[in-house]
Amino acid sequence: MSGTPIVFIPGLMCTGRIYQHQIEELGQTHPLLLANHWSAPTMKEVAAQILKATPDRFALVGTSMGGYAALEIIRQAPERVSSLILMSTSARADTPERSKGRREQVAAAKKSSSMREIIKSLWPKIVHPARHEDHALLNVFIDMAEHLGVDAFERQIEAIISREDSRPLLATIKVPTLVVVGQADTLISPDEGREIAASIPGAKLEEVENAGHMCMTERPETVTKLLADFLG
């Protein structure tokens, strides 16, 4: 396989299943790795853990929380990353209000010992309105979250809360960068993706129509083509 290795970092309480279509297509030409983003309670540790398990140089794909981790990897080891793809993410730090709400979600999950109700409550923000009644897709997200479990959810939430404001970092990023947003994302505003693209020298912005926060699962063919064209 001659292509550059690609490291995928999923979003909060997601596994590699969100990248199924991208993995099937890009895996024909590139070695692929799925990053562990659920075992450490700070974003710095998440990034350091990933760097220990990855090749010397790789293309990096981060979605949502995975995007936060990707930016921390760039902060820690920019020379290791050959190209960067950020999807449905933000460079901003958490606000106190968001942090409070996240910890309330953790408390609710602990009380029920299940991730099912948390995912169901977030579902309208995760996908485009046209997918709100897509129970098969909803069940995929519930299965991923239940597989990772409540303890991993708590660690991921604490890592998200711990992240730095990466906006000062953006202008220093020298590698080819693609920013992908779902036009109907209500969990992380597309404006935050546009802000990233405008701040990284030479970055390319792609907006996926009829897609929300999880554009790679909602419009898999479109997103796979964007990644394949960008990565060559």
Phi, psi and omega in degrees: 000123189264346184288158176298139174301142179242128176254123179257131174242111182288178176274182180307127177056031175243151174249189179296351180298335180291340181255018188308311183293318180296320180295317181299320183278308185287335179294347177286337185234347183231139167295137184239144175228140175256122185282145171278114181236023186235003188255353184235147186267003174228153181293326178298317179291321177303311181297316181297321178297315181297316181298328179292335188255005187247162178296172181299327182215138187201158168277144188236126179241119179233132180245127175055244175305324178298330175291322176299316180295321179299318179293325176292325175297317176299322179295318186278324187211065184300331182290345182276340188261123181271329175202159190228131175235120180246124183238133172050049186223181184219152174264356185278153174284165177291148171270158177304324180295316179295318180298317179298314180297322179296316181292330175294323176296319178298315180300319179295319179294320178296321181296321182267350184056031183209150177264353188303310184290327177297313180296318180297323181289329180275344189309316180299338178267344185279325187232166176300148179308328180295343181258002184301330180259014179277086187289332178296316178291320176304317182294329175298315181291323175296316180298318179299314182294319179293325178297317180286320173091168187293322180297318178295322177301315180297316179298317181295319179298316179295324177295317179299315180297327185283348189294152178276163169288115184267002181301320177296338181285331193302317183294344181270352183286122186254351185273156174305131186228134174243130177246126182241130177231148168275129186299335183254022180294121177251358178273312171233115186304138174306334178300330180287327173291320177298323178298317179298310183299323181288339186262341179266122182305124176077004182295149179253135178250132174233129179250123185267120181286153177055040180217148176256223187293327184255058185300331182290339174260332181282322180229064189299318182296317180299312183292320178300317179296320178300315180293316182296317179296320182290317184279344180078000000 
